[in-house]
Every structure is written in structure tokens, then in C-alpha cells.
């Protein structure tokens, strides 16, 4: 199974579409097969796509502030569906209001995400971490 | 399609279904809402406030704001009214309500109570119902507008207008294409005819309600002509249903000449098209949105983006400016940050009060270019609709004659690709099927080649990415690193 595949999408009822296009473009250029589910993606849709493709990582974006409600429980559902080893990356403006990034990161790590990114993250940094986490290097 | 004003009895039949979508709908009685609106002082009416401001030549300022719970929402708006000095107030609606997910909104309200902080990104007006919404209106002195992003806003309009809100943002195109994924365009257009018809009812009975199509669309490198075409079309659809007070919007692009030209072209073209449709009894104003794209995280830098927006909006002669905050890069602002955005904007606008921008030949050329782009797209939409603009909308989006860059809706063609030229004007690199002359395309291409040449690279997608992040990184044009 080719782990160098990404399931990408914006979770919940969020329709911020610009960053999603850029992530798609960036990771495609880097040689990944990107399965882009676009905006307004449910947890079930993320998991279905991950199962169908055998992707190594689910990349979840949330920009509109409801991230805390929308992202809860994704790890448990992955385990229920047999996706024990899948990487979960999450990034964006994940909570309502200006909050120190450290506390956002702690919150989402506790929810079972492997990496948490602030909105200003350089995509090269994400790519380097992904290579490490997927043991592609 | 209803190309003329909807018959009142048909409207009332549709209405009985609309009110059933959530339990709070049963409290809405049309005549009672009208009587409540009539009981409000004229100083709380959005339409008359806009009219008076445009007569005086003022530029009003308005923030965005909304939280989950009623008391917190009131205290937030009072703060923006008193400490921020907002001329006009908003009630920004949460994202669940925008997708008609009233169950999720209800759970967001409950979770917000127990968390002691708002977990929703706006005010769930439908769930709070008429009683809750009227408490908001009665706690404030300034007119309040509903600001959202709802493809089907029929119930939201019923509840908020009966509660004393006097302006309603959105439209069948501008609240579908940038805000939804799978809502068919013909559906959202019909839903918004209902909203406009409801406003028409209030107008027919002596209460003026302001309507504001959403100009900035995706807020990302949108060429002026696209925003103007959609604003004019939504304006015509609204006027046909009896709307009288209309505010057309435009999102700041970043280049002074292009932004000023866009506002001038917007106002002149809207009047031309409205009048050619036979409308004379309307009041048109304009709104300028401060930069809608990515912001710098550093608050001092963010203030610079905010005041530049206020400056350009004032110089362009906009009647209203929608103000950003120094927390924009991080998401939803605190009330203090929100008020700071207002105060910074007010200072710039006031200092320009006596000053006028001399609109010379450079501006005139840009105005003419925008007008010819708008006219050629409008002509094609009219052709597709066999002479009627309404019938042309759906095919125009299907074939890509109108194409909104970076939009999430699947009914958008999605081939048009914009980028900045060497002076920061937003130009079009890939036109998709947008309908403009070869001469115009050549002009855009030449400007973009000039930039690519000066950067020592070919015109490429990387330039678009660089442009999207440029302002948050301190520049207008995304030059190579």
C-alpha cells in the first residue's frame, strides 16, 4: 500500500476554500497523491476516503472557529474502523478567539492528533515532518 | 423562475413551509413584525441611516461581531457602539445556522453555556427566536444588520426582520458560490427571491429595509468586474421583488487606482443597469470592505492594513466601510480588538473628511477597462437568458461566463485564475470561459508578462500562491523569495 497519499479536506460546515487549493497544489508538487475532499467534509467522509485509498495521513483544516467541536472524536472513529496507524494532522484557526498556540496544540494533541499547526506554518516544515512521520526519508 | 414580483398569495403559501423549519418559526406573524418595525425610532433604521449619510457625504463604519449567547452578544455590541463608536452594528450569524443546521446550533449554545465562553463563531438568531433577537435590538441605539453567508436564509430573514433588524446582507449568488459546496444555484436564487419579496412586503407597508449583496465573494484576488457583475445582477433581482434600499459592495484589492476605479465603476454601472431595467424608485449606496484576505499576525502591521483600507475606502467615496480587526490573522477578535479596528479606521476617515482625490486620466482608463469588462460579461449573460438577466444566471455559471476564483461551490466553473501585475493591480491570467474581448485579454496578459519578466520567472501558479500570502508577509505583490 502506498503510504505517500494524503486525504485532504476542510472539516465540518467550514467553506474556506483558498488554503485547501494551495495545500492540494503544494503536496501534489511534492510528489504525494492528494485525495482532496474540498470544503465541508464530515469525519465519516475523511475516514471513508482514507480506507478506500490506504493513505498514510488525514490532513484536516479548520478556519472558522468551530474546530474544537468538529474535530473531537476523529481518532476514536479511526480506531473503530481499523485505521490504527493513520497519521492525523490538523491546522488552521482551530478555536474561537485569540488563544496562545501552545494551549491549542495541547488540546488537539490530547484529542489524538499527531501534529497541530498554526495558520502561519511554512508548508516546507509540514512536508519535512510528514516525511519523518511516514518514514519516507 | 419568477422574473417579476412574486404574487403575495404564492409567497404566503411558501411561507407556511418556511416557518416550520424550526420551532421558533411559529412565533413569526407578518403583521405583528411590521407593527414592531413601525414602533422603532427612525434613528434605528438602517436604510434611512444610509440615505442620510450618503446625502451628507459621510463614510460610515461598521464592524463584524456575533457570539453564541444573548447576554454576551448584547454586551459585545454595546461595547462596539459605545467604546468603538460604530455607526452601524452587525449581528454575524454562526456557521451552523448558515447551513440551516439548527440542531447543531442548539448544541453549540448549550456547550457555550457550560464552557462559559462562545464555542460558536456567531449569533444563532433562528434558535434564539423573536424574543431573544428583540432583546438585542432593544438594548442598542444604532441600526443593526444581519451578516452571514446563508444560501437558504428564508427563516433567518423572517425571524430577524420581525425582530427589528433593518438590513440583511447576501444574495442568491453571493451567498452560495463562496459559502456552499453543493447547493444548486437555481435553488439559492429562488430562496433569495423569497427574502427580497419579504423585504418588498415591508417596503410596500411603509418600512424600509436595506439589502446588501455580498461584494467581496471569496475575498481572494477577485477581479473588480466579477464582483460588479454579480452585484448588479443581485441588485436587479432584489429591485424586482420590491426592494428599494440597496447597498452594493466591493472588497479591497490593494492597489489604490484599481480600488477607487472599482467603486466609481460600480456606482455608475449599477445606476445604468437598474435604470435600463426600468427602475427609478430606489436608493443606491456603496460599501467598501477592508482587505478580506490573509492578515499579518503582528498587530501593529495589521493596523496598517486596516487604516490603509479606511483611507482607500474614504478616498473612493464609499458610503460605508466594513472594518477589520488586529486579531484577523488569529480568527475571531476580542471586543477590545474589534473596537480598536473601528477607532483606527475612524481616525483615518476623519482626517480625509475635507480631502478629495483628483480622479485623472490614470483612473479614467481603469474605470473604462472595468466598465468594458462588466458590459461584455453582462451582454453575454443577457444573451444566454434570451434578453432576461435572471434566466441567464444559471447558464452563465454553468458555462463559466461568470467564474469566481477559488470558490468552493461545485456549480462554479472554477477555471479563472487571477494574479497581480507589477503594480499590484489584480489581473486575469487564465480566463476560463469568461466572456471578454481578445483586446482586453491581451492587455491583461501584457501586464502579467511585465511582472514575470521583472521577477525573472515565467507566469506560473506559484505567483498566485505568493500573491495570496503577500500581505500577511508584509507586501502587496508576492515577489519570489
HADDOCK unambig.tbl for C-alpha pairs under 7 A between the chains (distance, minus, plus):
assign (segid A and resid 13 and name CA) (segid B and resid 95 and name CA) 6.50 0.50 0.50
assign (segid A and resid 13 and name CA) (segid B and resid 96 and name CA) 6.65 0.50 0.50
assign (segid A and resid 15 and name CA) (segid B and resid 179 and name CA) 5.73 0.50 0.50
assign (segid A and resid 15 and name CA) (segid B and resid 180 and name CA) 6.38 0.50 0.50
assign (segid A and resid 15 and name CA) (segid B and resid 408 and name CA) 6.56 0.50 0.50
assign (segid A and resid 17 and name CA) (segid B and resid 406 and name CA) 6.40 0.50 0.50
assign (segid A and resid 17 and name CA) (segid B and resid 407 and name CA) 6.41 0.50 0.50
assign (segid A and resid 17 and name CA) (segid B and resid 408 and name CA) 5.46 0.50 0.50
assign (segid A and resid 18 and name CA) (segid B and resid 406 and name CA) 5.66 0.50 0.50
assign (segid A and resid 22 and name CA) (segid B and resid 465 and name CA) 6.85 0.50 0.50
assign (segid A and resid 39 and name CA) (segid B and resid 181 and name CA) 7.00 0.50 0.50
assign (segid A and resid 39 and name CA) (segid B and resid 408 and name CA) 6.64 0.50 0.50
assign (segid A and resid 64 and name CA) (segid B and resid 121 and name CA) 6.90 0.50 0.50
assign (segid A and resid 65 and name CA) (segid B and resid 121 and name CA) 5.87 0.50 0.50
assign (segid A and resid 65 and name CA) (segid B and resid 331 and name CA) 6.97 0.50 0.50
assign (segid A and resid 66 and name CA) (segid B and resid 119 and name CA) 6.69 0.50 0.50
assign (segid A and resid 66 and name CA) (segid B and resid 120 and name CA) 6.29 0.50 0.50
assign (segid A and resid 66 and name CA) (segid B and resid 121 and name CA) 6.81 0.50 0.50
assign (segid A and resid 93 and name CA) (segid B and resid 330 and name CA) 6.23 0.50 0.50
assign (segid A and resid 93 and name CA) (segid B and resid 331 and name CA) 5.92 0.50 0.50
assign (segid A and resid 96 and name CA) (segid B and resid 119 and name CA) 6.30 0.50 0.50
assign (segid A and resid 96 and name CA) (segid B and resid 121 and name CA) 6.50 0.50 0.50
assign (segid A and resid 96 and name CA) (segid B and resid 331 and name CA) 6.76 0.50 0.50
assign (segid A and resid 96 and name CA) (segid B and resid 332 and name CA) 5.82 0.50 0.50
assign (segid A and resid 97 and name CA) (segid B and resid 331 and name CA) 5.78 0.50 0.50
assign (segid A and resid 97 and name CA) (segid B and resid 332 and name CA) 4.53 0.50 0.50
assign (segid A and resid 97 and name CA) (segid B and resid 333 and name CA) 5.59 0.50 0.50
assign (segid A and resid 97 and name CA) (segid B and resid 334 and name CA) 6.70 0.50 0.50
assign (segid A and resid 98 and name CA) (segid B and resid 327 and name CA) 6.97 0.50 0.50
assign (segid A and resid 98 and name CA) (segid B and resid 330 and name CA) 5.65 0.50 0.50
assign (segid A and resid 98 and name CA) (segid B and resid 331 and name CA) 6.62 0.50 0.50
assign (segid A and resid 98 and name CA) (segid B and resid 332 and name CA) 6.87 0.50 0.50
assign (segid A and resid 98 and name CA) (segid B and resid 333 and name CA) 6.55 0.50 0.50
